[in-house]
Amino acid sequence: MPKTKSKSKESDDPELIREWPLPVVATLGSGVRLKGILQEIRSRPPSTIRKSLEMQPGGLILVMPETSKTAFRATASAVSSALDGIANLPIIPREIEDILTITASERKRWLADGRLPSAGTRTVRLQGRARKITFHIFDPRVVEDLLDRGAVDEWREEDIAAKAENRRRAAYQAKLTRSLKKKEKVKPSERADEAATGLSGWDEFGSDGLLR
């Protein structure tokens, strides 16, 4: 009979635990922003212990074996230092889309027309690839203000009004173009009538009512 692999059991060994609750001013109520903060903090300690730091509702948690007291203290200290001023960590595109509940196309459009102010750009190398990408970052306090005053709703209403105005202008331009084309078709027949009568401007003379 083939051997069956036994299921690995969770360790019951004592653990060292440290938690850091994150205020709303840091996460802006976004799970994507919370994950971004975790990734930022994870980049500080050595790679061998990065996975000991995890995300939990409302904050971060560090869990390490009790036998790793020295490493635990050093990591906890590094995390605490990294979290100092974390509320000012620039917001990246996927985070602002989640915070403001907007689409990528809306972000790009409002960024291009200046309604969504950029705090600069950042260039990073994609993991496992040689190619680099550059993207805009955003000031957390500016984003917080946009969120508080409901700017997104105003911008969407402005876009709807602008789209309606563009449609109206396009319809008027199309009507004007058709009218000009119609006049161009009439002119040759008018010239033919003038040639037949031998009188230039006969139609205009008649339209003035001088023959009535």
C-alpha positions in Angstrom: 0.0 0.0 0.0 1.3 3.5 -0.8 2.4 5.5 2.1 0.2 8.4 3.1 1.6 11.7 4.2 0.5 12.9 7.6 -1.0 16.3 7.9 1.2 18.9 9.5 -0.1 20.2 12.8 0.0 23.7 14.0 2.8 24.3 16.5 1.7 24.6 20.1 5.0 26.1 21.0 4.9 29.4 23.0 5.0 32.5 20.7 6.0 36.1 21.0 3.3 38.5 19.8 3.2 42.2 19.2 0.3 44.2 17.6 0.2 47.7 16.1 -3.3 49.1 15.5 -3.3 51.6 12.6 -5.5 54.7 12.8 -7.9 55.6 10.1 -5.8 58.7 9.3 -3.1 56.2 8.1 -5.3 53.7 6.2 -8.1 56.1 5.2 -10.4 53.1 5.6 -8.8 51.2 2.8 -7.8 47.5 3.0 -5.6 48.1 -0.1 -3.9 51.0 1.7 -3.4 48.7 4.8 -1.7 46.1 2.6 0.5 48.7 1.0 1.6 49.8 4.5 2.4 46.2 5.3 4.5 45.8 2.2 6.3 49.1 3.0 7.1 47.9 6.6 8.1 44.4 5.5 10.8 45.9 3.3 12.7 47.1 6.4 13.6 44.0 8.4 15.8 41.1 7.0 14.0 38.9 4.5 14.2 35.8 6.8 11.7 37.3 9.2 9.5 39.4 7.0 6.8 36.9 6.9 6.5 37.0 10.6 4.8 40.3 10.2 1.2 40.0 9.0 -1.8 42.1 8.3 -4.9 41.9 10.6 -8.1 43.9 10.7 -7.2 47.4 11.7 -3.4 46.9 11.9 -0.3 44.7 11.9 0.8 41.8 14.0 4.2 40.3 14.6 4.4 36.6 15.6 7.6 34.8 16.3 8.7 31.7 18.3 9.6 32.3 21.9 13.1 31.1 21.1 13.7 34.1 18.9 13.5 36.8 21.6 16.5 38.8 20.3 15.2 38.8 16.7 11.7 39.6 18.0 12.8 42.6 20.0 14.9 43.9 17.1 12.1 43.4 14.6 9.5 45.0 16.9 11.7 48.0 17.3 12.2 48.3 13.5 8.5 48.1 12.9 7.7 50.7 15.5 10.2 53.1 14.0 8.9 52.4 10.5 5.3 53.1 11.6 6.3 56.5 13.0 4.8 59.0 10.6 3.3 56.2 8.4 0.2 58.4 7.9 2.3 60.5 5.6 3.4 57.6 3.4 2.5 58.6 -0.3 -0.5 57.0 -1.8 0.0 54.9 -4.9 -2.6 54.5 -7.8 -4.3 51.3 -6.7 -4.6 52.7 -3.2 -6.2 56.0 -4.2 -8.7 54.1 -6.5 -9.8 52.0 -3.5 -9.9 55.0 -1.1 -11.9 57.2 -3.4 -13.8 54.3 -5.0 -12.9 55.4 -8.5 -11.9 53.6 -11.7 -8.4 53.7 -13.3 -9.9 55.7 -16.2 -11.3 58.3 -13.8 -8.0 58.6 -12.0 -6.1 59.1 -15.3 -8.7 61.7 -16.6 -8.8 63.7 -13.4 -5.0 63.6 -13.1 -4.6 64.8 -16.7 -7.0 67.8 -16.3 -5.5 68.8 -12.9 -8.5 68.1 -10.6 -6.5 65.2 -9.0 -3.2 66.8 -7.9 -0.1 64.7 -8.2 2.6 64.7 -5.4 5.2 63.6 -7.9 6.3 60.3 -9.5 8.0 57.1 -8.3 9.9 54.6 -10.4 10.2 51.0 -9.4 11.5 47.8 -10.9 8.9 45.1 -11.2 9.7 42.0 -9.1 11.6 39.4 -11.1 11.8 41.7 -14.2 14.3 44.1 -15.6 11.6 46.6 -16.8 10.9 49.6 -14.6 7.6 51.5 -14.3 6.9 55.1 -13.3 3.7 56.2 -11.7 2.2 59.2 -9.9 1.9 59.3 -6.2 -0.5 61.3 -4.1 -0.4 63.2 -0.8 -2.5 61.4 1.9 -3.7 64.7 3.4 -4.9 65.9 -0.1 -6.7 62.6 -0.7 -8.2 62.8 2.8 -9.6 66.2 2.0 -11.0 65.0 -1.4 -12.7 62.1 0.5 -14.2 64.3 3.2 -15.7 66.9 0.9 -17.1 64.4 -1.6 -15.1 65.8 -4.5 -15.5 62.7 -6.6 -19.3 63.1 -6.7 -18.8 66.7 -7.9 -16.3 65.7 -10.6 -18.6 63.0 -11.9 -21.5 65.5 -12.2 -19.1 67.9 -14.0 -18.1 65.1 -16.4 -21.8 64.3 -17.1 -22.5 68.0 -17.8 -19.4 68.3 -20.0 -20.3 65.2 -22.0 -23.9 66.5 -22.6 -22.4 69.8 -23.8 -20.0 68.0 -26.1 -22.9 66.0 -27.6 -24.9 69.2 -28.1 -22.0 70.9 -29.8 -21.4 67.9 -32.0 -25.0 67.8 -33.0 -25.0 71.5 -33.9 -21.8 71.1 -35.9 -23.3 68.1 -37.8 -26.4 70.1 -38.5 -24.3 73.1 -39.7 -22.3 70.9 -42.0 -25.4 69.3 -43.5 -26.8 72.8 -44.1 -23.6 74.0 -45.8 -23.6 70.9 -48.1 -27.2 71.5 -49.0 -26.5 75.1 -50.0 -23.5 74.0 -52.1 -25.9 71.6 -54.0 -28.4 74.5 -54.6 -25.9 77.0 -56.1 -25.2 75.2 -59.4 -29.0 75.1 -60.2 -29.3 78.8 -59.4 -26.5 79.6 -61.8 -28.2 77.4 -64.5 -31.4 79.4 -64.1 -29.5 82.7 -64.5 -27.9 81.4 -67.6 -31.2 80.4 -69.0 -32.8 83.8 -68.5 -29.7 85.7 -69.3 -30.3 87.9 -66.3 -27.8 87.8 -63.4 -29.3 88.1 -59.9 -32.9 87.6 -61.2 -33.9 85.5 -58.2 -32.6 88.1 -55.7 -34.5 90.8 -57.6 -37.7 88.8 -57.4 -37.3 87.9 -53.8 -37.3 91.6 -52.8 -40.9 91.8 -53.9 -40.3 94.5 -56.6 -42.3 92.6 -59.2 -45.4 92.2 -57.0 
